[in-house]
Amino acid sequence: MGQILLVFLVLLTGCGSRELSPRTTADRAFPADFSHIRERILIPKCAPCHENFTSYKVLLDSMVVPGNPAGSELYSIIESDTMPPYSDHLIFEEKAAIKTWIEKGAPYP
């Protein structure tokens, strides 16, 4: 009876489970839209030193190439952990949200 229960539990826990890709996890934790990125990443981590970075226009004009994360200074400095210098660096999910937002053309609400 114990072996049957063990097999049942193994099957039950394995059924329907799937591993989420980093992108899926990032999209759920940090939606890749400017309002969430601004409120959850830019204001707490960038604005203490770069107040103007909370402005979509400033970012788009100076640090973001829509559709091209590799060509965007914003993504380059966060991916290399250059910024923020005095606090914790961005976590994978935060970097992924910014990268996805740029890949989507850096849309504004």
Gaussian input, Z-matrix of N, CA and C with variables (Angstrom, degrees):
# hf/3-21g

backbone

0 1
 N
 C     1     B1
 C     2     B2     1     A1
 N     3     B3     2     A2     1     D1
 C     4     B4     3     A3     2     D2
 C     5     B5     4     A4     3     D3
 N     6     B6     5     A5     4     D4
 C     7     B7     6     A6     5     D5
 C     8     B8     7     A7     6     D6
 N     9     B9     8     A8     7     D7
 C    10    B10     9     A9     8     D8
 C    11    B11    10    A10     9     D9
 N    12    B12    11    A11    10    D10
 C    13    B13    12    A12    11    D11
 C    14    B14    13    A13    12    D12
 N    15    B15    14    A14    13    D13
 C    16    B16    15    A15    14    D14
 C    17    B17    16    A16    15    D15
 N    18    B18    17    A17    16    D16
 C    19    B19    18    A18    17    D17
 C    20    B20    19    A19    18    D18
 N    21    B21    20    A20    19    D19
 C    22    B22    21    A21    20    D20
 C    23    B23    22    A22    21    D21
 N    24    B24    23    A23    22    D22
 C    25    B25    24    A24    23    D23
 C    26    B26    25    A25    24    D24
 N    27    B27    26    A26    25    D25
 C    28    B28    27    A27    26    D26
 C    29    B29    28    A28    27    D27
 N    30    B30    29    A29    28    D28
 C    31    B31    30    A30    29    D29
 C    32    B32    31    A31    30    D30
 N    33    B33    32    A32    31    D31
 C    34    B34    33    A33    32    D32
 C    35    B35    34    A34    33    D33
 N    36    B36    35    A35    34    D34
 C    37    B37    36    A36    35    D35
 C    38    B38    37    A37    36    D36
 N    39    B39    38    A38    37    D37
 C    40    B40    39    A39    38    D38
 C    41    B41    40    A40    39    D39
 N    42    B42    41    A41    40    D40
 C    43    B43    42    A42    41    D41
 C    44    B44    43    A43    42    D42
 N    45    B45    44    A44    43    D43
 C    46    B46    45    A45    44    D44
 C    47    B47    46    A46    45    D45
 N    48    B48    47    A47    46    D46
 C    49    B49    48    A48    47    D47
 C    50    B50    49    A49    48    D48
 N    51    B51    50    A50    49    D49
 C    52    B52    51    A51    50    D50
 C    53    B53    52    A52    51    D51
 N    54    B54    53    A53    52    D52
 C    55    B55    54    A54    53    D53
 C    56    B56    55    A55    54    D54
 N    57    B57    56    A56    55    D55
 C    58    B58    57    A57    56    D56
 C    59    B59    58    A58    57    D57
 N    60    B60    59    A59    58    D58
 C    61    B61    60    A60    59    D59
 C    62    B62    61    A61    60    D60
 N    63    B63    62    A62    61    D61
 C    64    B64    63    A63    62    D62
 C    65    B65    64    A64    63    D63
 N    66    B66    65    A65    64    D64
 C    67    B67    66    A66    65    D65
 C    68    B68    67    A67    66    D66
 N    69    B69    68    A68    67    D67
 C    70    B70    69    A69    68    D68
 C    71    B71    70    A70    69    D69
 N    72    B72    71    A71    70    D70
 C    73    B73    72    A72    71    D71
 C    74    B74    73    A73    72    D72
 N    75    B75    74    A74    73    D73
 C    76    B76    75    A75    74    D74
 C    77    B77    76    A76    75    D75
 N    78    B78    77    A77    76    D76
 C    79    B79    78    A78    77    D77
 C    80    B80    79    A79    78    D78
 N    81    B81    80    A80    79    D79
 C    82    B82    81    A81    80    D80
 C    83    B83    82    A82    81    D81
 N    84    B84    83    A83    82    D82
 C    85    B85    84    A84    83    D83
 C    86    B86    85    A85    84    D84
 N    87    B87    86    A86    85    D85
 C    88    B88    87    A87    86    D86
 C    89    B89    88    A88    87    D87
 N    90    B90    89    A89    88    D88
 C    91    B91    90    A90    89    D89
 C    92    B92    91    A91    90    D90
 N    93    B93    92    A92    91    D91
 C    94    B94    93    A93    92    D92
 C    95    B95    94    A94    93    D93
 N    96    B96    95    A95    94    D94
 C    97    B97    96    A96    95    D95
 C    98    B98    97    A97    96    D96
 N    99    B99    98    A98    97    D97
 C   100   B100    99    A99    98    D98
 C   101   B101   100   A100    99    D99
 N   102   B102   101   A101   100   D100
 C   103   B103   102   A102   101   D101
 C   104   B104   103   A103   102   D102
 N   105   B105   104   A104   103   D103
 C   106   B106   105   A105   104   D104
 C   107   B107   106   A106   105   D105
 N   108   B108   107   A107   106   D106
 C   109   B109   108   A108   107   D107
 C   110   B110   109   A109   108   D108
 N   111   B111   110   A110   109   D109
 C   112   B112   111   A111   110   D110
 C   113   B113   112   A112   111   D111
 N   114   B114   113   A113   112   D112
 C   115   B115   114   A114   113   D113
 C   116   B116   115   A115   114   D114
 N   117   B117   116   A116   115   D115
 C   118   B118   117   A117   116   D116
 C   119   B119   118   A118   117   D117
 N   120   B120   119   A119   118   D118
 C   121   B121   120   A120   119   D119
 C   122   B122   121   A121   120   D120
 N   123   B123   122   A122   121   D121
 C   124   B124   123   A123   122   D122
 C   125   B125   124   A124   123   D123
 N   126   B126   125   A125   124   D124
 C   127   B127   126   A126   125   D125
 C   128   B128   127   A127   126   D126
 N   129   B129   128   A128   127   D127
 C   130   B130   129   A129   128   D128
 C   131   B131   130   A130   129   D129
 N   132   B132   131   A131   130   D130
 C   133   B133   132   A132   131   D131
 C   134   B134   133   A133   132   D132
 N   135   B135   134   A134   133   D133
 C   136   B136   135   A135   134   D134
 C   137   B137   136   A136   135   D135
 N   138   B138   137   A137   136   D136
 C   139   B139   138   A138   137   D137
 C   140   B140   139   A139   138   D138
 N   141   B141   140   A140   139   D139
 C   142   B142   141   A141   140   D140
 C   143   B143   142   A142   141   D141
 N   144   B144   143   A143   142   D142
 C   145   B145   144   A144   143   D143
 C   146   B146   145   A145   144   D144
 N   147   B147   146   A146   145   D145
 C   148   B148   147   A147   146   D146
 C   149   B149   148   A148   147   D147
 N   150   B150   149   A149   148   D148
 C   151   B151   150   A150   149   D149
 C   152   B152   151   A151   150   D150
 N   153   B153   152   A152   151   D151
 C   154   B154   153   A153   152   D152
 C   155   B155   154   A154   153   D153
 N   156   B156   155   A155   154   D154
 C   157   B157   156   A156   155   D155
 C   158   B158   157   A157   156   D156
 N   159   B159   158   A158   157   D157
 C   160   B160   159   A159   158   D158
 C   161   B161   160   A160   159   D159
 N   162   B162   161   A161   160   D160
 C   163   B163   162   A162   161   D161
 C   164   B164   163   A163   162   D162
 N   165   B165   164   A164   163   D163
 C   166   B166   165   A165   164   D164
 C   167   B167   166   A166   165   D165
 N   168   B168   167   A167   166   D166
 C   169   B169   168   A168   167   D167
 C   170   B170   169   A169   168   D168
 N   171   B171   170   A170   169   D169
 C   172   B172   171   A171   170   D170
 C   173   B173   172   A172   171   D171
 N   174   B174   173   A173   172   D172
 C   175   B175   174   A174   173   D173
 C   176   B176   175   A175   174   D174
 N   177   B177   176   A176   175   D175
 C   178   B178   177   A177   176   D176
 C   179   B179   178   A178   177   D177
 N   180   B180   179   A179   178   D178
 C   181   B181   180   A180   179   D179
 C   182   B182   181   A181   180   D180
 N   183   B183   182   A182   181   D181
 C   184   B184   183   A183   182   D182
 C   185   B185   184   A184   183   D183
 N   186   B186   185   A185   184   D184
 C   187   B187   186   A186   185   D185
 C   188   B188   187   A187   186   D186
 N   189   B189   188   A188   187   D187
 C   190   B190   189   A189   188   D188
 C   191   B191   190   A190   189   D189
 N   192   B192   191   A191   190   D190
 C   193   B193   192   A192   191   D191
 C   194   B194   193   A193   192   D192
 N   195   B195   194   A194   193   D193
 C   196   B196   195   A195   194   D194
 C   197   B197   196   A196   195   D195
 N   198   B198   197   A197   196   D196
 C   199   B199   198   A198   197   D197
 C   200   B200   199   A199   198   D198
 N   201   B201   200   A200   199   D199
 C   202   B202   201   A201   200   D200
 C   203   B203   202   A202   201   D201
 N   204   B204   203   A203   202   D202
 C   205   B205   204   A204   203   D203
 C   206   B206   205   A205   204   D204
 N   207   B207   206   A206   205   D205
 C   208   B208   207   A207   206   D206
 C   209   B209   208   A208   207   D207
 N   210   B210   209   A209   208   D208
 C   211   B211   210   A210   209   D209
 C   212   B212   211   A211   210   D210
 N   213   B213   212   A212   211   D211
 C   214   B214   213   A213   212   D212
 C   215   B215   214   A214   213   D213
 N   216   B216   215   A215   214   D214
 C   217   B217   216   A216   215   D215
 C   218   B218   217   A217   216   D216
 N   219   B219   218   A218   217   D217
 C   220   B220   219   A219   218   D218
 C   221   B221   220   A220   219   D219
 N   222   B222   221   A221   220   D220
 C   223   B223   222   A222   221   D221
 C   224   B224   223   A223   222   D222
 N   225   B225   224   A224   223   D223
 C   226   B226   225   A225   224   D224
 C   227   B227   226   A226   225   D225
 N   228   B228   227   A227   226   D226
 C   229   B229   228   A228   227   D227
 C   230   B230   229   A229   228   D228
 N   231   B231   230   A230   229   D229
 C   232   B232   231   A231   230   D230
 C   233   B233   232   A232   231   D231
 N   234   B234   233   A233   232   D232
 C   235   B235   234   A234   233   D233
 C   236   B236   235   A235   234   D234
 N   237   B237   236   A236   235   D235
 C   238   B238   237   A237   236   D236
 C   239   B239   238   A238   237   D237
 N   240   B240   239   A239   238   D238
 C   241   B241   240   A240   239   D239
 C   242   B242   241   A241   240   D240
 N   243   B243   242   A242   241   D241
 C   244   B244   243   A243   242   D242
 C   245   B245   244   A244   243   D243
 N   246   B246   245   A245   244   D244
 C   247   B247   246   A246   245   D245
 C   248   B248   247   A247   246   D246
 N   249   B249   248   A248   247   D247
 C   250   B250   249   A249   248   D248
 C   251   B251   250   A250   249   D249
 N   252   B252   251   A251   250   D250
 C   253   B253   252   A252   251   D251
 C   254   B254   253   A253   252   D252
 N   255   B255   254   A254   253   D253
 C   256   B256   255   A255   254   D254
 C   257   B257   256   A256   255   D255
 N   258   B258   257   A257   256   D256
 C   259   B259   258   A258   257   D257
 C   260   B260   259   A259   258   D258
 N   261   B261   260   A260   259   D259
 C   262   B262   261   A261   260   D260
 C   263   B263   262   A262   261   D261
 N   264   B264   263   A263   262   D262
 C   265   B265   264   A264   263   D263
 C   266   B266   265   A265   264   D264
 N   267   B267   266   A266   265   D265
 C   268   B268   267   A267   266   D266
 C   269   B269   268   A268   267   D267
 N   270   B270   269   A269   268   D268
 C   271   B271   270   A270   269   D269
 C   272   B272   271   A271   270   D270
 N   273   B273   272   A272   271   D271
 C   274   B274   273   A273   272   D272
 C   275   B275   274   A274   273   D273
 N   276   B276   275   A275   274   D274
 C   277   B277   276   A276   275   D275
 C   278   B278   277   A277   276   D276
 N   279   B279   278   A278   277   D277
 C   280   B280   279   A279   278   D278
 C   281   B281   280   A280   279   D279
 N   282   B282   281   A281   280   D280
 C   283   B283   282   A282   281   D281
 C   284   B284   283   A283   282   D282
 N   285   B285   284   A284   283   D283
 C   286   B286   285   A285   284   D284
 C   287   B287   286   A286   285   D285
 N   288   B288   287   A287   286   D286
 C   289   B289   288   A288   287   D287
 C   290   B290   289   A289   288   D288
 N   291   B291   290   A290   289   D289
 C   292   B292   291   A291   290   D290
 C   293   B293   292   A292   291   D291
 N   294   B294   293   A293   292   D292
 C   295   B295   294   A294   293   D293
 C   296   B296   295   A295   294   D294
 N   297   B297   296   A296   295   D295
 C   298   B298   297   A297   296   D296
 C   299   B299   298   A298   297   D297
 N   300   B300   299   A299   298   D298
 C   301   B301   300   A300   299   D299
 C   302   B302   301   A301   300   D300
 N   303   B303   302   A302   301   D301
 C   304   B304   303   A303   302   D302
 C   305   B305   304   A304   303   D303
 N   306   B306   305   A305   304   D304
 C   307   B307   306   A306   305   D305
 C   308   B308   307   A307   306   D306
 N   309   B309   308   A308   307   D307
 C   310   B310   309   A309   308   D308
 C   311   B311   310   A310   309   D309
 N   312   B312   311   A311   310   D310
 C   313   B313   312   A312   311   D311
 C   314   B314   313   A313   312   D312
 N   315   B315   314   A314   313   D313
 C   316   B316   315   A315   314   D314
 C   317   B317   316   A316   315   D315
 N   318   B318   317   A317   316   D316
 C   319   B319   318   A318   317   D317
 C   320   B320   319   A319   318   D318
 N   321   B321   320   A320   319   D319
 C   322   B322   321   A321   320   D320
 C   323   B323   322   A322   321   D321
 N   324   B324   323   A323   322   D322
 C   325   B325   324   A324   323   D323
 C   326   B326   325   A325   324   D324

   B1=1.4554
   B2=1.5363
   B3=1.3345
   B4=1.4546
   B5=1.5176
   B6=1.3508
   B7=1.4633
   B8=1.5283
   B9=1.3159
   B10=1.4604
   B11=1.5172
   B12=1.3181
   B13=1.4673
   B14=1.5329
   B15=1.3294
   B16=1.4595
   B17=1.5321
   B18=1.3224
   B19=1.4669
   B20=1.5210
   B21=1.3170
   B22=1.4640
   B23=1.5301
   B24=1.3267
   B25=1.4672
   B26=1.5290
   B27=1.3227
   B28=1.4650
   B29=1.5212
   B30=1.3327
   B31=1.4673
   B32=1.5188
   B33=1.3219
   B34=1.4556
   B35=1.5240
   B36=1.3139
   B37=1.4612
   B38=1.5223
   B39=1.3269
   B40=1.4573
   B41=1.5072
   B42=1.3043
   B43=1.4602
   B44=1.5152
   B45=1.3004
   B46=1.4581
   B47=1.5101
   B48=1.3057
   B49=1.4583
   B50=1.5169
   B51=1.3014
   B52=1.4456
   B53=1.5069
   B54=1.2903
   B55=1.4479
   B56=1.5255
   B57=1.3211
   B58=1.4602
   B59=1.5164
   B60=1.3054
   B61=1.4569
   B62=1.5235
   B63=1.3430
   B64=1.4649
   B65=1.5241
   B66=1.3269
   B67=1.4582
   B68=1.5260
   B69=1.3546
   B70=1.4589
   B71=1.5181
   B72=1.3206
   B73=1.4533
   B74=1.5209
   B75=1.3205
   B76=1.4614
   B77=1.5226
   B78=1.3301
   B79=1.4611
   B80=1.5195
   B81=1.3201
   B82=1.4607
   B83=1.5222
   B84=1.3324
   B85=1.4530
   B86=1.5225
   B87=1.2942
   B88=1.4551
   B89=1.5226
   B90=1.3191
   B91=1.4692
   B92=1.5273
   B93=1.3221
   B94=1.4615
   B95=1.5209
   B96=1.3241
   B97=1.4610
   B98=1.5214
   B99=1.3285
   B100=1.4567
   B101=1.5275
   B102=1.3141
   B103=1.4648
   B104=1.5252
   B105=1.3248
   B106=1.4644
   B107=1.5235
   B108=1.3153
   B109=1.4668
   B110=1.5248
   B111=1.3171
   B112=1.4677
   B113=1.5211
   B114=1.3313
   B115=1.4680
   B116=1.5262
   B117=1.3247
   B118=1.4617
   B119=1.5216
   B120=1.3426
   B121=1.4689
   B122=1.5245
   B123=1.3381
   B124=1.4690
   B125=1.5257
   B126=1.3232
   B127=1.4654
   B128=1.5278
   B129=1.3395
   B130=1.4660
   B131=1.5254
   B132=1.3221
   B133=1.4643
   B134=1.5204
   B135=1.3322
   B136=1.4684
   B137=1.5323
   B138=1.3234
   B139=1.4638
   B140=1.5246
   B141=1.3222
   B142=1.4635
   B143=1.5281
   B144=1.3297
   B145=1.4687
   B146=1.5257
   B147=1.3300
   B148=1.4632
   B149=1.5202
   B150=1.2995
   B151=1.4616
   B152=1.5327
   B153=1.3216
   B154=1.4695
   B155=1.5363
   B156=1.3384
   B157=1.4629
   B158=1.5199
   B159=1.3134
   B160=1.4642
   B161=1.5214
   B162=1.3190
   B163=1.4582
   B164=1.5207
   B165=1.3180
   B166=1.4597
   B167=1.5191
   B168=1.3170
   B169=1.4674
   B170=1.5239
   B171=1.3149
   B172=1.4670
   B173=1.5297
   B174=1.3276
   B175=1.4611
   B176=1.5198
   B177=1.3271
   B178=1.4574
   B179=1.5262
   B180=1.3238
   B181=1.4623
   B182=1.5218
   B183=1.3435
   B184=1.4578
   B185=1.5179
   B186=1.3339
   B187=1.4660
   B188=1.5203
   B189=1.3238
   B190=1.4645
   B191=1.5211
   B192=1.3199
   B193=1.4546
   B194=1.5275
   B195=1.3336
   B196=1.4638
   B197=1.5262
   B198=1.3320
   B199=1.4462
   B200=1.5201
   B201=1.3347
   B202=1.4662
   B203=1.5355
   B204=1.3345
   B205=1.4657
   B206=1.5275
   B207=1.3406
   B208=1.4708
   B209=1.5194
   B210=1.3279
   B211=1.4525
   B212=1.5151
   B213=1.3380
   B214=1.4673
   B215=1.5191
   B216=1.3080
   B217=1.4634
   B218=1.5273
   B219=1.3136
   B220=1.4665
   B221=1.5241
   B222=1.3156
   B223=1.4617
   B224=1.5281
   B225=1.3163
   B226=1.4642
   B227=1.5198
   B228=1.3316
   B229=1.4695
   B230=1.5240
   B231=1.3334
   B232=1.4631
   B233=1.5281
   B234=1.3292
   B235=1.4677
   B236=1.5246
   B237=1.3243
   B238=1.4634
   B239=1.5337
   B240=1.3167
   B241=1.4715
   B242=1.5186
   B243=1.3446
   B244=1.4580
   B245=1.5248
   B246=1.3108
   B247=1.4605
   B248=1.5168
   B249=1.2777
   B250=1.4591
   B251=1.5276
   B252=1.3310
   B253=1.4607
   B254=1.5235
   B255=1.3274
   B256=1.4647
   B257=1.5193
   B258=1.2962
   B259=1.4577
   B260=1.5184
   B261=1.2950
   B262=1.4594
   B263=1.5151
   B264=1.3086
   B265=1.4548
   B266=1.5207
   B267=1.3037
   B268=1.4522
   B269=1.5207
   B270=1.3192
   B271=1.4543
   B272=1.5246
   B273=1.3120
   B274=1.4596
   B275=1.5236
   B276=1.3273
   B277=1.4664
   B278=1.5235
   B279=1.3225
   B280=1.4662
   B281=1.5250
   B282=1.3176
   B283=1.4670
   B284=1.5278
   B285=1.3291
   B286=1.4684
   B287=1.5214
   B288=1.3344
   B289=1.4691
   B290=1.5240
   B291=1.3219
   B292=1.4691
   B293=1.5326
   B294=1.3212
   B295=1.4618
   B296=1.5321
   B297=1.3112
   B298=1.4681
   B299=1.5169
   B300=1.3311
   B301=1.4690
   B302=1.5308
   B303=1.3297
   B304=1.4636
   B305=1.5316
   B306=1.3372
   B307=1.4728
   B308=1.5288
   B309=1.3263
   B310=1.4729
   B311=1.5243
   B312=1.3291
   B313=1.4623
   B314=1.5020
   B315=1.3435
   B316=1.4608
   B317=1.5242
   B318=1.3344
   B319=1.4741
   B320=1.5186
   B321=1.3018
   B322=1.4574
   B323=1.5315
   B324=1.3334
   B325=1.4971
   B326=1.4725
   A1=110.81
   A2=116.37
   A3=120.50
   A4=112.17
   A5=115.89
   A6=119.47
   A7=110.91
   A8=117.22
   A9=121.05
   A10=109.98
   A11=116.83
   A12=120.98
   A13=110.11
   A14=116.38
   A15=119.92
   A16=111.11
   A17=117.74
   A18=121.39
   A19=110.02
   A20=117.51
   A21=121.93
   A22=111.07
   A23=116.54
   A24=120.25
   A25=111.72
   A26=116.95
   A27=120.57
   A28=110.01
   A29=115.76
   A30=119.54
   A31=111.39
   A32=116.38
   A33=120.51
   A34=111.62
   A35=117.03
   A36=119.13
   A37=111.85
   A38=117.82
   A39=120.77
   A40=113.68
   A41=117.85
   A42=121.30
   A43=111.20
   A44=114.84
   A45=119.79
   A46=114.05
   A47=117.89
   A48=117.31
   A49=108.54
   A50=114.79
   A51=119.79
   A52=107.28
   A53=115.13
   A54=120.26
   A55=108.65
   A56=115.86
   A57=119.82
   A58=109.57
   A59=115.98
   A60=119.71
   A61=108.46
   A62=118.56
   A63=120.32
   A64=112.56
   A65=118.62
   A66=121.13
   A67=110.19
   A68=117.89
   A69=121.30
   A70=110.30
   A71=116.86
   A72=120.77
   A73=109.96
   A74=117.96
   A75=121.79
   A76=111.07
   A77=116.98
   A78=119.70
   A79=110.95
   A80=117.16
   A81=120.12
   A82=111.16
   A83=117.12
   A84=120.58
   A85=112.14
   A86=118.16
   A87=124.08
   A88=108.84
   A89=117.68
   A90=119.14
   A91=110.63
   A92=115.33
   A93=121.55
   A94=111.10
   A95=116.47
   A96=120.54
   A97=107.63
   A98=115.09
   A99=119.49
   A100=113.20
   A101=118.85
   A102=119.41
   A103=111.64
   A104=118.08
   A105=120.14
   A106=111.39
   A107=116.51
   A108=119.83
   A109=110.22
   A110=116.33
   A111=120.89
   A112=111.17
   A113=116.73
   A114=120.94
   A115=112.92
   A116=116.91
   A117=119.93
   A118=114.71
   A119=116.95
   A120=118.82
   A121=111.18
   A122=117.29
   A123=120.12
   A124=113.55
   A125=117.39
   A126=119.29
   A127=111.65
   A128=119.06
   A129=116.71
   A130=114.69
   A131=118.57
   A132=119.04
   A133=114.62
   A134=118.78
   A135=121.09
   A136=112.35
   A137=116.23
   A138=120.90
   A139=114.72
   A140=120.88
   A141=117.76
   A142=113.09
   A143=117.36
   A144=120.76
   A145=113.07
   A146=116.92
   A147=122.25
   A148=109.45
   A149=117.00
   A150=121.28
   A151=112.29
   A152=116.93
   A153=120.30
   A154=112.63
   A155=119.30
   A156=120.84
   A157=112.92
   A158=117.64
   A159=119.51
   A160=110.34
   A161=117.40
   A162=122.63
   A163=109.81
   A164=115.81
   A165=120.85
   A166=110.40
   A167=117.39
   A168=121.44
   A169=111.17
   A170=117.50
   A171=120.38
   A172=110.17
   A173=117.02
   A174=119.72
   A175=111.64
   A176=115.83
   A177=119.63
   A178=111.53
   A179=117.00
   A180=120.61
   A181=113.22
   A182=117.03
   A183=117.41
   A184=116.13
   A185=118.72
   A186=118.28
   A187=115.75
   A188=118.33
   A189=120.55
   A190=110.42
   A191=115.52
   A192=122.04
   A193=105.40
   A194=118.08
   A195=120.31
   A196=112.37
   A197=115.32
   A198=121.48
   A199=114.59
   A200=117.71
   A201=120.47
   A202=111.27
   A203=118.31
   A204=119.48
   A205=112.95
   A206=117.45
   A207=120.30
   A208=112.07
   A209=117.83
   A210=121.99
   A211=113.85
   A212=116.21
   A213=121.39
   A214=110.42
   A215=116.01
   A216=120.83
   A217=111.04
   A218=117.69
   A219=120.57
   A220=110.42
   A221=116.95
   A222=119.61
   A223=111.35
   A224=117.71
   A225=120.64
   A226=112.12
   A227=117.19
   A228=118.64
   A229=112.72
   A230=117.49
   A231=116.81
   A232=110.98
   A233=117.51
   A234=120.69
   A235=110.58
   A236=117.71
   A237=121.51
   A238=112.39
   A239=117.01
   A240=123.12
   A241=112.79
   A242=116.41
   A243=120.54
   A244=110.14
   A245=115.75
   A246=121.94
   A247=108.86
   A248=117.15
   A249=128.62
   A250=110.89
   A251=116.73
   A252=119.56
   A253=114.30
   A254=118.46
   A255=120.58
   A256=114.18
   A257=117.49
   A258=119.46
   A259=108.16
   A260=115.07
   A261=118.67
   A262=109.39
   A263=115.31
   A264=120.42
   A265=109.38
   A266=116.12
   A267=119.93
   A268=110.09
   A269=115.44
   A270=120.32
   A271=109.28
   A272=116.20
   A273=121.91
   A274=111.90
   A275=117.36
   A276=121.53
   A277=112.34
   A278=117.30
   A279=120.74
   A280=110.80
   A281=116.44
   A282=120.76
   A283=110.44
   A284=116.23
   A285=120.52
   A286=111.28
   A287=117.56
   A288=120.64
   A289=110.52
   A290=116.97
   A291=120.50
   A292=110.21
   A293=116.99
   A294=120.36
   A295=110.60
   A296=117.04
   A297=121.19
   A298=110.79
   A299=117.29
   A300=121.49
   A301=110.35
   A302=116.65
   A303=120.37
   A304=110.09
   A305=117.43
   A306=121.15
   A307=111.55
   A308=116.51
   A309=121.19
   A310=111.81
   A311=117.53
   A312=120.86
   A313=113.62
   A314=117.38
   A315=123.17
   A316=112.54
   A317=116.44
   A318=118.45
   A319=112.99
   A320=114.73
   A321=122.56
   A322=107.61
   A323=115.74
   A324=117.34
   A325=116.12
   D1=-38.48
   D2=-179.85
   D3=-65.09
   D4=-37.05
   D5=179.08
   D6=-68.76
   D7=-37.43
   D8=178.48
   D9=-65.00
   D10=-42.42
   D11=178.64
   D12=-63.34
   D13=-41.81
   D14=179.43
   D15=-63.28
   D16=-45.26
   D17=177.98
   D18=-61.30
   D19=-42.99
   D20=178.83
   D21=-59.71
   D22=-45.14
   D23=-179.88
   D24=-64.98
   D25=-40.28
   D26=178.59
   D27=-62.96
   D28=-45.42
   D29=179.27
   D30=-65.28
   D31=-40.57
   D32=-178.44
   D33=-64.36
   D34=-44.15
   D35=-178.48
   D36=-72.40
   D37=-26.59
   D38=179.88
   D39=-83.91
   D40=-21.72
   D41=-176.40
   D42=-71.88
   D43=128.34
   D44=174.90
   D45=77.58
   D46=-3.06
   D47=179.77
   D48=-83.97
   D49=145.76
   D50=175.80
   D51=-148.47
   D52=148.53
   D53=179.42
   D54=-82.45
   D55=132.72
   D56=178.90
   D57=-84.57
   D58=139.51
   D59=175.80
   D60=-72.06
   D61=157.41
   D62=177.46
   D63=-55.59
   D64=-37.30
   D65=-179.43
   D66=-64.18
   D67=-44.38
   D68=179.87
   D69=-62.54
   D70=-44.49
   D71=178.73
   D72=-61.95
   D73=-43.77
   D74=-179.11
   D75=-63.76
   D76=-42.05
   D77=-179.23
   D78=-61.63
   D79=-36.02
   D80=-179.96
   D81=-75.19
   D82=-41.76
   D83=-176.32
   D84=-76.91
   D85=-40.41
   D86=-177.76
   D87=-133.55
   D88=91.23
   D89=179.28
   D90=-54.60
   D91=139.20
   D92=-175.21
   D93=-88.49
   D94=59.35
   D95=173.09
   D96=-130.30
   D97=155.53
   D98=-171.28
   D99=-60.03
   D100=-39.91
   D101=-177.16
   D102=-63.05
   D103=-40.94
   D104=177.28
   D105=-70.89
   D106=-42.33
   D107=178.74
   D108=-61.30
   D109=-42.45
   D110=179.31
   D111=-62.19
   D112=-49.09
   D113=-174.90
   D114=-73.93
   D115=-37.17
   D116=-171.92
   D117=-99.22
   D118=-15.54
   D119=-178.31
   D120=-125.62
   D121=-57.56
   D122=-173.15
   D123=-64.76
   D124=-46.69
   D125=-178.21
   D126=-65.14
   D127=-51.01
   D128=-178.12
   D129=-73.17
   D130=-30.30
   D131=-172.37
   D132=-106.21
   D133=-23.93
   D134=-176.03
   D135=-110.42
   D136=-40.20
   D137=-173.77
   D138=-61.31
   D139=-29.45
   D140=178.64
   D141=-55.24
   D142=-32.17
   D143=177.87
   D144=-109.05
   D145=-28.42
   D146=-175.39
   D147=-125.55
   D148=73.17
   D149=-174.69
   D150=-55.21
   D151=-36.65
   D152=-176.48
   D153=-71.23
   D154=-13.38
   D155=-179.12
   D156=-71.16
   D157=-7.25
   D158=176.65
   D159=-82.63
   D160=-4.32
   D161=178.58
   D162=-90.53
   D163=127.08
   D164=178.80
   D165=-60.24
   D166=-43.22
   D167=-177.19
   D168=-62.74
   D169=-42.91
   D170=179.50
   D171=-62.63
   D172=-45.39
   D173=179.54
   D174=-62.38
   D175=-46.72
   D176=-176.62
   D177=-66.73
   D178=-38.85
   D179=-178.56
   D180=-73.43
   D181=-28.26
   D182=-171.86
   D183=-121.25
   D184=-22.14
   D185=-170.31
   D186=-131.66
   D187=-6.56
   D188=-175.34
   D189=-126.65
   D190=131.86
   D191=171.38
   D192=-107.82
   D193=102.48
   D194=-176.53
   D195=-51.18
   D196=130.08
   D197=179.77
   D198=85.13
   D199=-2.95
   D200=-174.39
   D201=-136.19
   D202=82.44
   D203=179.02
   D204=-58.85
   D205=-40.76
   D206=-178.64
   D207=-63.49
   D208=-28.68
   D209=179.11
   D210=-92.63
   D211=2.53
   D212=-178.06
   D213=-99.21
   D214=123.26
   D215=179.84
   D216=-58.84
   D217=-39.07
   D218=-179.89
   D219=-55.95
   D220=-50.21
   D221=-178.41
   D222=-67.72
   D223=-38.95
   D224=-179.70
   D225=-60.68
   D226=-42.96
   D227=-177.16
   D228=-74.78
   D229=-29.84
   D230=177.26
   D231=-80.94
   D232=-33.88
   D233=179.18
   D234=-66.05
   D235=-36.32
   D236=-179.44
   D237=-85.33
   D238=0.81
   D239=-178.26
   D240=61.97
   D241=25.32
   D242=174.76
   D243=-69.86
   D244=-37.27
   D245=178.78
   D246=-126.65
   D247=148.83
   D248=-7.64
   D249=-77.10
   D250=139.45
   D251=-173.84
   D252=-78.33
   D253=-27.26
   D254=-172.37
   D255=-107.66
   D256=6.21
   D257=178.48
   D258=-136.46
   D259=-175.57
   D260=177.90
   D261=-62.57
   D262=139.30
   D263=176.69
   D264=-69.36
   D265=162.76
   D266=179.66
   D267=-65.39
   D268=142.76
   D269=177.66
   D270=-82.24
   D271=168.10
   D272=-177.24
   D273=-50.93
   D274=-47.08
   D275=-176.89
   D276=-63.37
   D277=-36.60
   D278=177.63
   D279=-68.02
   D280=-44.76
   D281=177.78
   D282=-62.38
   D283=-42.01
   D284=-179.25
   D285=-64.58
   D286=-38.22
   D287=179.16
   D288=-64.54
   D289=-43.17
   D290=178.94
   D291=-66.15
   D292=-42.66
   D293=179.03
   D294=-61.59
   D295=-45.79
   D296=179.72
   D297=-62.81
   D298=-42.45
   D299=178.79
   D300=-59.32
   D301=-44.71
   D302=179.04
   D303=-66.01
   D304=-43.70
   D305=179.11
   D306=-58.40
   D307=-34.66
   D308=-180.00
   D309=-77.53
   D310=1.54
   D311=178.45
   D312=99.17
   D313=13.58
   D314=179.76
   D315=51.53
   D316=53.23
   D317=-178.07
   D318=-67.11
   D319=151.53
   D320=177.92
   D321=-112.19
   D322=139.21
   D323=-175.69
   D324=-52.85

